Amino acid sequence: MNSRVKPNGKPDAGQIAEQAAHWIVLLSADDAAERNAARAGFAAWKAADPLHAMAAEGMESLLGQVHAVRTPAGGDTRPARAALAAAMPRRRRMTRLAGASAAAVLVMAAALLAAQSPAYLLADLRSPTGQWRTQTLADGSRLVLAGDSAVNVRFEAGARRLELVRGEILVDVAKDAQRPFIVDSNSAALRALGTRFTVRKEHDATILSMIESKVSVQVPLHDPAVVQAGQRVRITTDGVGQLHSIDAASLQQAWRNHQLVVDDQPLSEVLDELARHRPGQLHYDRTQIAGIRVAAVLPLDDTDQALQLLVDNFPQLRVRMLTRYLVMVDAPAKK
């Protein structure tokens, strides 16, 4: 295997990381014979240098993630390897991260892949972190996936269904009197009675925001509820929560421009949202920043700029970018 080397004759950290990533891809091949052939070479590579062994230790945990998304019959691993390729540090990224250790980058790559559940990897439509995807469905409906989102599409003779696997979507429903349009989440079934709305899936809730017309919300064991344009509601297995008024035009504009619009919102919630739209880890102490509230329009497709805007407006904040994938935000007490 070819290696770039430093002037002292040793491979640099980026090259070692790339070599380890290459071996892991070979070891996750669909063909068993190819995997067996790669094992001997991988063992020799690890034994050749202690740094190789350190890099391999971080990367080998990725193999379990790749194997976990194999089909029950032991079939196609292409979705897993595609995610692996997306998570691997690119050569140009390693150049920018020259100050970070290879081990830290490898651990972060493993964390990125671990966050991609099999349900996400195997979904019909997906959008990577920090990227939006627009899709016209077979019936002419228009679907926009925010970053780190996934849906399954189930169109049948009697109904059009979307299963929101993760993240947030904007739906612009095409009319079809014969087939209702339904968005399913774990906590509710949302039946469109009009055109445009957004749905966000959280850990224990579904957030519905209406831009146009209305949606009927059905929660098991509860009476249906109708949510109108200009309203937002939080839905759990306990039922439909309190309706809140929103500016539907501003919400639509924010989606069009990939922006986060907040009005007197806790900084911790703003950082929660920014964290959803950037790769890696964004760390902050919720207690330390509890007293800071934000009113701002922030770009979600450039979270580095969004963080800088927060620092510009709140001088007590400090942002430390340890790597592109590990950022710390705090508000240290003044001495």
MIBAFI-290455 format. One record per residue (C-alpha): z, y, x; residue number from 1. Coordinates in steps of 0.2 Angstrom, whole numbers, plus 5000, padded with zeros to 4 digits. Layout:
% residues N
((Z Y X) NUM)
...
END
This chain:
% residues 335
((5000 5000 5000) 1)
((4995 5017 5007) 2)
((5009 5029 5011) 3)
((5009 5048 5015) 4)
((5022 5051 5029) 5)
((5032 5066 5035) 6)
((5029 5072 5053) 7)
((5043 5061 5058) 8)
((5033 5046 5053) 9)
((5043 5041 5037) 10)
((5037 5042 5019) 11)
((5043 5057 5009) 12)
((5054 5055 4994) 13)
((5040 5058 4982) 14)
((5029 5045 4990) 15)
((5043 5032 4989) 16)
((5046 5036 4970) 17)
((5027 5034 4967) 18)
((5027 5017 4976) 19)
((5041 5011 4966) 20)
((5033 5016 4950) 21)
((5017 5007 4955) 22)
((5026 4991 4958) 23)
((5035 4992 4941) 24)
((5018 4994 4933) 25)
((5012 4978 4942) 26)
((5028 4969 4937) 27)
((5025 4973 4919) 28)
((5007 4967 4918) 29)
((5002 4957 4902) 30)
((4997 4942 4913) 31)
((5011 4931 4919) 32)
((5001 4926 4934) 33)
((4999 4944 4939) 34)
((5018 4947 4937) 35)
((5022 4932 4947) 36)
((5010 4938 4961) 37)
((5018 4955 4961) 38)
((5036 4949 4963) 39)
((5033 4943 4981) 40)
((5025 4959 4987) 41)
((5039 4969 4978) 42)
((5053 4959 4986) 43)
((5045 4962 5003) 44)
((5043 4981 5000) 45)
((5061 4983 4995) 46)
((5067 4973 5011) 47)
((5056 4985 5022) 48)
((5067 5000 5020) 49)
((5084 5004 5013) 50)
((5076 5019 5004) 51)
((5064 5007 4995) 52)
((5079 4997 4989) 53)
((5087 5012 4982) 54)
((5072 5018 4973) 55)
((5069 5000 4966) 56)
((5086 5000 4959) 57)
((5083 5015 4949) 58)
((5066 5009 4943) 59)
((5070 4991 4939) 60)
((5079 4996 4924) 61)
((5063 5002 4916) 62)
((5057 4984 4916) 63)
((5069 4980 4902) 64)
((5063 4994 4892) 65)
((5045 4989 4894) 66)
((5049 4971 4889) 67)
((5059 4976 4874) 68)
((5044 4983 4865) 69)
((5033 4967 4867) 70)
((5028 4960 4851) 71)
((5037 4945 4845) 72)
((5023 4934 4850) 73)
((5024 4941 4868) 74)
((5008 4951 4865) 75)
((5002 4969 4869) 76)
((5013 4980 4881) 77)
((5000 4994 4882) 78)
((5011 5006 4871) 79)
((5026 5003 4883) 80)
((5016 5005 4899) 81)
((5008 5021 4892) 82)
((5026 5028 4889) 83)
((5030 5022 4906) 84)
((5015 5031 4914) 85)
((5020 5047 4904) 86)
((5038 5046 4910) 87)
((5034 5043 4929) 88)
((5035 5058 4940) 89)
((5018 5064 4945) 90)
((5013 5068 4963) 91)
((5012 5087 4959) 92)
((5029 5086 4950) 93)
((5037 5078 4965) 94)
((5030 5093 4976) 95)
((5038 5105 4964) 96)
((5055 5095 4964) 97)
((5055 5093 4983) 98)
((5073 5099 4984) 99)
((5079 5085 4972) 100)
((5083 5068 4978) 101)
((5071 5053 4974) 102)
((5086 5044 4966) 103)
((5089 5058 4954) 104)
((5071 5059 4948) 105)
((5070 5040 4946) 106)
((5086 5040 4935) 107)
((5079 5054 4925) 108)
((5063 5044 4923) 109)
((5072 5030 4917) 110)
((5082 5040 4904) 111)
((5066 5048 4898) 112)
((5059 5030 4894) 113)
((5075 5024 4887) 114)
((5075 5038 4874) 115)
((5058 5031 4868) 116)
((5063 5018 4855) 117)
((5052 5003 4851) 118)
((5050 5011 4833) 119)
((5043 5027 4841) 120)
((5032 5019 4854) 121)
((5024 5008 4840) 122)
((5022 5022 4827) 123)
((5005 5025 4820) 124)
((5006 5044 4825) 125)
((5016 5051 4839) 126)
((5018 5068 4848) 127)
((5026 5069 4866) 128)
((5041 5080 4869) 129)
((5035 5098 4870) 130)
((5018 5095 4862) 131)
((5012 5097 4844) 132)
((4999 5086 4836) 133)
((4988 5090 4821) 134)
((4981 5076 4811) 135)
((4970 5075 4796) 136)
((4974 5060 4786) 137)
((4961 5049 4777) 138)
((4964 5058 4760) 139)
((4961 5075 4768) 140)
((4980 5079 4769) 141)
((4985 5089 4785) 142)
((4999 5083 4795) 143)
((5007 5093 4810) 144)
((5020 5084 4821) 145)
((5032 5094 4831) 146)
((5036 5088 4848) 147)
((5045 5071 4850) 148)
((5040 5066 4833) 149)
((5033 5050 4825) 150)
((5027 5044 4809) 151)
((5019 5028 4801) 152)
((5005 5030 4788) 153)
((5005 5018 4773) 154)
((4991 5023 4761) 155)
((4988 5011 4747) 156)
((4979 5010 4730) 157)
((4995 5016 4721) 158)
((5003 5028 4733) 159)
((5001 5038 4749) 160)
((5017 5035 4760) 161)
((5022 5043 4777) 162)
((5037 5035 4785) 163)
((5046 5048 4796) 164)
((5052 5038 4811) 165)
((5058 5053 4821) 166)
((5057 5072 4823) 167)
((5049 5084 4812) 168)
((5033 5086 4802) 169)
((5024 5099 4792) 170)
((5014 5092 4778) 171)
((4999 5100 4768) 172)
((4996 5088 4754) 173)
((4978 5085 4747) 174)
((4978 5083 4728) 175)
((4976 5066 4722) 176)
((4981 5063 4704) 177)
((4980 5044 4705) 178)
((4991 5042 4720) 179)
((5007 5051 4723) 180)
((5011 5057 4741) 181)
((5029 5052 4747) 182)
((5038 5055 4763) 183)
((5051 5042 4767) 184)
((5066 5044 4778) 185)
((5081 5034 4780) 186)
((5091 5045 4768) 187)
((5078 5049 4755) 188)
((5061 5048 4747) 189)
((5052 5065 4745) 190)
((5038 5065 4732) 191)
((5026 5080 4733) 192)
((5024 5089 4717) 193)
((5013 5102 4726) 194)
((5006 5106 4744) 195)
((5016 5112 4759) 196)
((5033 5108 4766) 197)
((5042 5102 4782) 198)
((5053 5087 4784) 199)
((5065 5085 4799) 200)
((5074 5069 4802) 201)
((5092 5070 4810) 202)
((5104 5057 4815) 203)
((5112 5056 4798) 204)
((5102 5067 4787) 205)
((5085 5074 4782) 206)
((5081 5092 4781) 207)
((5068 5098 4768) 208)
((5061 5115 4769) 209)
((5048 5121 4755) 210)
((5034 5133 4760) 211)
((5024 5130 4744) 212)
((5026 5122 4727) 213)
((5040 5109 4725) 214)
((5046 5092 4730) 215)
((5056 5079 4720) 216)
((5070 5071 4731) 217)
((5076 5054 4727) 218)
((5092 5047 4735) 219)
((5097 5029 4731) 220)
((5110 5029 4717) 221)
((5108 5048 4714) 222)
((5098 5057 4701) 223)
((5082 5065 4707) 224)
((5083 5084 4712) 225)
((5068 5096 4713) 226)
((5067 5108 4728) 227)
((5056 5124 4725) 228)
((5046 5135 4737) 229)
((5057 5146 4748) 230)
((5072 5133 4748) 231)
((5079 5122 4761) 232)
((5091 5107 4758) 233)
((5101 5095 4768) 234)
((5099 5077 4761) 235)
((5111 5062 4766) 236)
((5115 5046 4758) 237)
((5128 5055 4748) 238)
((5115 5065 4739) 239)
((5106 5082 4740) 240)
((5116 5096 4747) 241)
((5117 5114 4743) 242)
((5101 5124 4741) 243)
((5098 5138 4753) 244)
((5085 5152 4752) 245)
((5073 5154 4767) 246)
((5058 5165 4771) 247)
((5044 5153 4768) 248)
((5030 5164 4776) 249)
((5041 5166 4792) 250)
((5043 5147 4792) 251)
((5024 5144 4791) 252)
((5021 5157 4804) 253)
((5034 5150 4816) 254)
((5025 5133 4814) 255)
((5008 5140 4817) 256)
((5015 5149 4833) 257)
((5026 5135 4839) 258)
((5042 5146 4838) 259)
((5060 5145 4834) 260)
((5066 5159 4822) 261)
((5085 5161 4821) 262)
((5095 5173 4812) 263)
((5114 5174 4817) 264)
((5114 5156 4822) 265)
((5127 5148 4835) 266)
((5120 5147 4852) 267)
((5124 5128 4853) 268)
((5113 5125 4838) 269)
((5099 5135 4847) 270)
((5101 5125 4862) 271)
((5101 5109 4852) 272)
((5084 5114 4846) 273)
((5077 5119 4863) 274)
((5083 5102 4870) 275)
((5072 5093 4857) 276)
((5057 5102 4864) 277)
((5059 5099 4883) 278)
((5059 5083 4893) 279)
((5075 5078 4902) 280)
((5092 5084 4899) 281)
((5099 5101 4894) 282)
((5118 5101 4896) 283)
((5130 5114 4889) 284)
((5148 5115 4884) 285)
((5149 5118 4865) 286)
((5167 5125 4866) 287)
((5163 5137 4880) 288)
((5149 5145 4871) 289)
((5156 5144 4853) 290)
((5158 5163 4851) 291)
((5139 5167 4855) 292)
((5128 5169 4840) 293)
((5109 5172 4842) 294)
((5096 5182 4832) 295)
((5079 5179 4841) 296)
((5061 5172 4840) 297)
((5059 5159 4854) 298)
((5044 5150 4860) 299)
((5046 5131 4858) 300)
((5031 5126 4869) 301)
((5039 5136 4884) 302)
((5057 5132 4884) 303)
((5059 5139 4901) 304)
((5054 5156 4894) 305)
((5065 5153 4879) 306)
((5080 5150 4891) 307)
((5076 5166 4901) 308)
((5075 5176 4885) 309)
((5092 5170 4881) 310)
((5099 5175 4898) 311)
((5091 5192 4897) 312)
((5099 5195 4880) 313)
((5116 5187 4885) 314)
((5121 5192 4902) 315)
((5136 5181 4902) 316)
((5125 5166 4901) 317)
((5120 5156 4917) 318)
((5106 5144 4918) 319)
((5105 5132 4933) 320)
((5089 5122 4934) 321)
((5094 5108 4946) 322)
((5077 5099 4943) 323)
((5064 5102 4929) 324)
((5072 5088 4920) 325)
((5090 5093 4922) 326)
((5096 5110 4917) 327)
((5114 5117 4915) 328)
((5118 5131 4903) 329)
((5136 5139 4904) 330)
((5145 5155 4902) 331)
((5157 5156 4917) 332)
((5172 5167 4915) 333)
((5172 5183 4925) 334)
((5183 5184 4940) 335)
END
